[in-house]
Amino acid sequence: MQGRIWVDSHLDRAANFTLPPRSKLHLRGEDRALPGVEDLAGRSVLVVDDNATNRRILRDMLTQWKMQPVLAEDGALALLLLEQRAECGLSSI
C-alpha cells in the first residue's frame, strides 16, 4: 500500500503506533483492496498484552484465521522473542 507506519515509544510508557488514515490513502489513488482474512493465512503475528484473557482471545481469533500467533505478556518478552527469531535466521514475526 506504500503507506507509512511508525511508533513513538518511551521507557515505562505505552507505545504510540501511528497509521495513515484510510481516507488519505484512498485520496491518493490507492484503489487496491485491503488484504482479506484469507490473505493472512500462514503469517506469523506477535501479540503483546499484559492481560492473559486478551492474549487468549487474540490467540484464538488469529488461529481461526489460520495465522500463527506468538504471545508475549510484556515488551521485554516480545523483544526477547524477536531477538531469538533473528538469531535463528528467521524473519521477523
Backbone bond lengths (Angstrom), bond angles and torsions (degrees), N, CA, C in turn:
res aa  C-N    CA-C-N  psi(-1)  N-CA   C-N-CA  omega(-1)  CA-C   N-CA-C  phi
1 M - - - 1.443 - - 1.516 111.36 -
2 Q 1.322 117.10 -6.80 1.452 121.98 176.69 1.529 112.95 60.43
3 G 1.321 117.87 22.37 1.460 120.99 178.24 1.515 110.71 -89.34
4 R 1.307 116.15 -178.19 1.450 121.83 178.64 1.518 109.22 -121.85
5 I 1.313 114.97 142.44 1.456 122.53 173.95 1.527 105.20 -131.34
6 W 1.316 117.41 134.08 1.441 118.78 176.66 1.519 109.83 -142.38
7 V 1.341 114.71 162.79 1.456 120.73 -177.36 1.525 108.61 -129.53
8 D 1.322 115.07 139.96 1.451 122.70 174.70 1.523 105.90 -115.91
9 S 1.319 116.80 112.42 1.453 120.66 -173.41 1.517 110.15 -129.34
10 H 1.328 115.75 138.85 1.462 122.28 178.03 1.522 108.20 -134.04
11 L 1.312 116.30 144.42 1.445 122.53 -179.81 1.530 111.12 -53.97
12 D 1.324 116.54 133.70 1.469 124.27 177.68 1.522 113.87 66.33
13 R 1.335 117.36 18.55 1.470 121.08 175.58 1.517 108.01 -135.10
14 A 1.286 116.03 157.48 1.461 120.28 178.62 1.523 110.25 -65.97
15 A 1.319 115.55 149.60 1.463 120.77 176.42 1.520 109.05 -83.77
16 N 1.326 115.85 147.34 1.457 121.73 178.91 1.530 108.22 -113.73
17 F 1.346 117.05 111.71 1.454 122.05 178.04 1.521 108.58 -93.18
18 T 1.314 116.84 132.85 1.452 121.34 -178.05 1.518 109.95 -117.85
19 L 1.316 115.59 128.58 1.459 122.96 178.73 1.518 107.76 -125.28
20 P 1.319 117.07 145.57 1.466 117.25 176.72 1.527 109.83 -70.62
21 P 1.317 117.45 143.73 1.462 119.03 177.75 1.526 110.44 -63.65
22 R 1.324 115.99 145.83 1.460 121.11 179.51 1.520 111.88 -55.00
23 S 1.312 116.32 -40.19 1.458 119.39 -175.70 1.528 111.70 -59.66
24 K 1.328 117.96 -37.81 1.453 120.11 179.09 1.523 110.76 -66.69
25 L 1.336 117.00 -40.48 1.459 119.88 177.70 1.518 110.21 -62.87
26 H 1.299 116.45 -42.10 1.457 120.27 -177.96 1.532 110.74 -68.37
27 L 1.300 117.31 -36.83 1.459 120.61 179.85 1.526 111.77 -65.75
28 R 1.327 117.05 -24.68 1.449 120.36 178.93 1.527 111.75 -82.32
29 G 1.310 117.56 7.28 1.459 119.94 178.13 1.512 113.71 92.09
30 E 1.297 117.32 10.25 1.461 120.72 178.57 1.519 109.21 -76.11
31 D 1.303 117.90 97.39 1.457 121.60 -179.40 1.522 112.35 -100.57
32 R 1.313 117.02 1.07 1.461 118.74 179.59 1.520 109.72 -66.45
33 A 1.306 115.34 140.10 1.465 120.36 -179.75 1.529 109.88 -71.55
34 L 1.324 115.70 147.05 1.455 120.38 172.90 1.518 108.34 -68.11
35 P 1.344 117.52 150.52 1.460 118.60 -179.08 1.524 110.70 -62.92
36 G 1.304 115.83 140.60 1.457 121.41 175.69 1.514 109.69 -87.66
37 V 1.308 116.09 172.46 1.460 121.20 179.96 1.524 110.65 -56.38
38 E 1.327 117.39 -37.66 1.465 120.25 -178.90 1.533 111.55 -63.23
39 D 1.320 117.69 -26.35 1.465 121.28 178.59 1.531 112.20 -75.67
40 L 1.318 117.50 -12.71 1.454 121.81 -176.94 1.525 113.12 -92.33
41 A 1.320 118.05 -11.47 1.469 122.87 -176.88 1.524 110.16 -55.20
42 G 1.327 115.35 133.00 1.454 121.77 177.56 1.514 114.88 85.09
43 R 1.301 118.25 -8.53 1.471 120.74 -179.15 1.526 110.86 -81.61
44 S 1.309 114.98 142.94 1.464 120.91 175.06 1.518 108.35 -85.26
45 V 1.330 115.32 145.88 1.458 120.13 178.16 1.530 108.40 -142.08
46 L 1.327 116.24 134.82 1.453 121.60 179.02 1.521 109.04 -95.49
47 V 1.319 115.64 123.17 1.465 122.32 178.51 1.528 107.07 -109.40
48 V 1.331 116.40 120.42 1.465 120.93 179.01 1.514 107.58 -120.72
49 D 1.325 115.90 114.73 1.467 121.16 179.50 1.511 107.95 -155.82
50 D 1.330 117.57 135.68 1.457 120.51 -179.34 1.529 112.64 -80.09
51 N 1.313 117.47 -3.57 1.455 121.64 -179.24 1.529 109.42 -102.23
52 A 1.336 116.18 116.81 1.474 121.35 -176.56 1.529 112.25 -60.62
53 T 1.313 117.46 -36.79 1.469 120.32 179.45 1.524 110.66 -64.89
54 N 1.317 116.44 -43.50 1.465 120.16 177.67 1.520 110.89 -61.15
55 R 1.345 116.64 -42.94 1.468 119.69 179.21 1.522 110.95 -61.77
56 R 1.331 117.07 -41.46 1.465 120.63 -179.43 1.525 110.56 -65.15
57 I 1.322 116.70 -43.97 1.468 120.48 -179.74 1.525 110.16 -62.43
58 L 1.321 116.53 -46.63 1.460 120.33 179.55 1.524 111.21 -64.73
59 R 1.331 117.27 -41.13 1.470 120.65 177.30 1.522 110.52 -57.86
60 D 1.336 116.68 -48.75 1.462 120.71 -178.76 1.529 111.45 -62.79
61 M 1.321 117.25 -42.81 1.454 121.15 -179.12 1.531 110.65 -64.97
62 L 1.322 116.56 -46.84 1.456 120.98 -178.65 1.528 111.61 -66.25
63 T 1.317 117.05 -36.56 1.462 121.16 177.50 1.524 110.50 -65.12
64 Q 1.326 117.29 -38.79 1.470 120.21 176.66 1.526 110.70 -62.64
65 W 1.304 117.05 -29.32 1.468 121.64 177.51 1.520 111.19 -83.68
66 K 1.359 115.80 6.89 1.461 123.76 179.25 1.536 112.56 64.62
67 M 1.336 114.86 28.08 1.459 120.30 174.73 1.525 108.44 -91.84
68 Q 1.312 116.77 170.87 1.454 122.30 -178.91 1.529 109.34 -116.22
69 P 1.340 117.28 86.09 1.464 119.52 -178.04 1.523 112.58 -73.01
70 V 1.317 115.12 140.45 1.454 123.65 172.34 1.527 104.98 -117.96
71 L 1.333 116.21 125.66 1.460 120.50 -171.71 1.524 112.21 -106.08
72 A 1.326 115.36 139.75 1.461 121.78 175.28 1.521 108.11 -138.19
73 E 1.328 115.10 140.25 1.461 119.34 -177.98 1.520 113.29 -88.90
74 D 1.333 117.12 -10.28 1.462 119.80 177.80 1.524 109.92 -159.57
75 G 1.310 115.00 171.66 1.455 120.42 -177.22 1.520 113.29 -63.23
76 A 1.329 116.86 -36.99 1.469 120.03 -179.65 1.526 110.70 -61.79
77 L 1.324 116.99 -45.39 1.465 120.39 178.37 1.527 110.47 -65.97
78 A 1.313 117.47 -38.97 1.471 120.77 178.75 1.525 110.23 -60.23
79 L 1.333 117.35 -44.67 1.466 120.55 178.53 1.518 111.36 -64.42
80 L 1.325 117.09 -39.97 1.460 121.31 177.93 1.534 110.45 -61.56
81 L 1.326 116.88 -44.58 1.467 120.70 178.77 1.531 111.00 -61.96
82 L 1.322 116.95 -41.09 1.464 120.45 178.22 1.524 111.13 -65.57
83 E 1.339 116.91 -41.46 1.461 120.57 178.28 1.519 111.35 -63.72
84 Q 1.336 117.31 -43.60 1.461 121.23 179.30 1.519 110.58 -61.74
85 R 1.309 116.36 -41.04 1.461 120.43 179.69 1.531 110.53 -64.74
86 A 1.325 116.37 -40.50 1.474 120.34 178.43 1.520 110.89 -65.74
87 E 1.335 117.67 -40.24 1.459 121.56 178.98 1.525 112.41 -62.96
88 C 1.324 116.06 -29.51 1.464 120.67 179.01 1.537 111.26 -85.15
89 G 1.317 116.14 0.63 1.458 119.79 179.09 1.516 114.09 78.35
90 L 1.325 116.04 16.80 1.471 119.85 178.92 1.505 109.81 -91.34
91 S 1.316 115.77 154.97 1.456 119.43 177.05 1.515 109.54 -69.87
92 S 1.299 116.03 164.63 1.463 121.30 178.58 1.520 110.41 -60.39
93 I 1.311 113.83 157.19 1.460 120.06 178.14 1.487 108.38 -71.11
